[in-house]
Amino acid sequence: MSDLLLSQLFRPELLAMSAYKVSDALNMIKLDAMENPFIWPDGIQQRWLETLKSCAINRYPDPEARALCSALRKSNQLNPESPILLGNGSDEIIQILLMALPAAASVLAPEPGFVMYKQVAHSLGLNYLGIPLTESFELDMPVMLQAIKERQPALIFLAFPNNPTGNLFNKNDILDILSVAPGLVVVDEAYEPFADASFIGQLANHENLLVMRTLSKLGLAGLRLGYLLGNPTILEQLNKIRLPYNINSLTQATATFALDNADFLREQTQTICQQRTIVFKSLQAFNNITVYPSSANFILFKTLNVDATEVFESLKHQGVLIKNLSPQGKQLKNCLRVTIGAPHENQLFLNALEKALKASPIQTDSTY
Ligand SMILES: *Cc1c(COP(=O)(O)O)cnc(C)c1O
């Protein structure tokens, strides 16, 4: 098809975008996507399969997902009236939020941040403003406040903890943003299971605050279930955009079961947090990388005097897949992100990294 025709068919922002790429991880130790590495205990798995037998797969799912919403309210200690907007992953909630905004709206997010905010904003033709974080990946408050004042964003995304940096932004900074933001502020708590910090308790104080969560990082990435909490009048509007059957019956049944039996998931996340400490300390022991503190299930690190892409390729060659952020440039130049895996996977990663750092030649000039 000719470029001319394409440019008549589609918006220029769409043509300029590239699709979200996921690396092929076949036969690799997969430490690239913040997945929980552990499978379900045998007994739990048996009981789960039993509950699936009663799933009426010939019928449409419950459009309100009532059983699942009660399980979510219970696990988040919310009152029985709290509304919940469900999404096919929080990615879909990001899409629902942005679809609801006026056509000329601006969307603001700190960078480096979660790429999907920008991706979806661009796909919908919205103005996306990425505001750089400070050197230590904190919110650059003077710049943030100025941008909010000048550009009046309809929506601000703040990932807490942030991906890919792993840190929790200063809570008071977020409260300041909430008080000056002219529109919605979405605190994305995808990594809450590893963080021990949340803005759910602030929902009652700020009617422009929305808290977004997901079951993906807790250990159910394959299910695709995200949810949004906040002001009932706002959720009511957003719910009009949600497709009626966006959460399928198997997801509803499985997520409800998992939340009702969440002890094993909590044990798994505890193990991941302990492993995070071990991996962090081991990374600190290398003298040619800088490691950034993490409140999530991954760690960001930067190679010094060594090309991160070569380190990444060497790890891949050794069968370990992590995430190379270096091509994104700016503050992420020479940055790599490793997801915390099972103990033996983490050890294999550390061994492979030791080899990769030794093998990588000293970088003399910039490759990109
Ligand atoms: C992984 C991630 C999500 C997406 O989660 P899904 O529910 O799997 O779509 C959202 N926000 C952040 C910051 C993430 O890292």
The ligand as an SDF file (V2000), in Angstrom:
LIG
                    3D

 15 15  0  0  0  0  0  0  0  0999 V2000
    3.3000   -3.6430   34.3770 C   0  0  0  0  0  0  0  0  0  0  0  0
    2.7310   -2.3050   34.6010 C   0  0  0  0  0  0  0  0  0  0  0  0
    1.3860   -2.0310   34.3360 C   0  0  0  0  0  0  0  0  0  0  0  0
    0.5550   -2.9360   33.4660 C   0  0  0  0  0  0  0  0  0  0  0  0
   -0.0390   -3.9180   34.1250 O   0  0  0  0  0  0  0  0  0  0  0  0
   -1.1130   -4.8610   33.4490 P   0  0  0  0  0  0  0  0  0  0  0  0
   -2.1810   -4.8790   34.4840 O   0  0  0  0  0  0  0  0  0  0  0  0
   -0.4240   -6.1450   33.2650 O   0  0  0  0  0  0  0  0  0  0  0  0
   -1.6120   -4.2700   32.1630 O   0  0  0  0  0  0  0  0  0  0  0  0
    0.8770   -0.7910   34.6890 C   0  0  0  0  0  0  0  0  0  0  0  0
    1.6770    0.1490   35.2170 N   0  0  0  0  0  0  0  0  0  0  0  0
    2.9650   -0.0630   35.4640 C   0  0  0  0  0  0  0  0  0  0  0  0
    3.7930    1.0310   36.0380 C   0  0  0  0  0  0  0  0  0  0  0  0
    3.5450   -1.2860   35.1330 C   0  0  0  0  0  0  0  0  0  0  0  0
    4.8550   -1.4670   35.3000 O   0  0  0  0  0  0  0  0  0  0  0  0
  1  2  1  0
  2  3  1  0
  2 14  2  0
  3  4  1  0
  3 10  2  0
  4  5  1  0
  5  6  1  0
  6  7  2  0
  6  8  1  0
  6  9  1  0
 10 11  1  0
 11 12  2  0
 12 13  1  0
 12 14  1  0
 14 15  1  0
M  END
$$$$
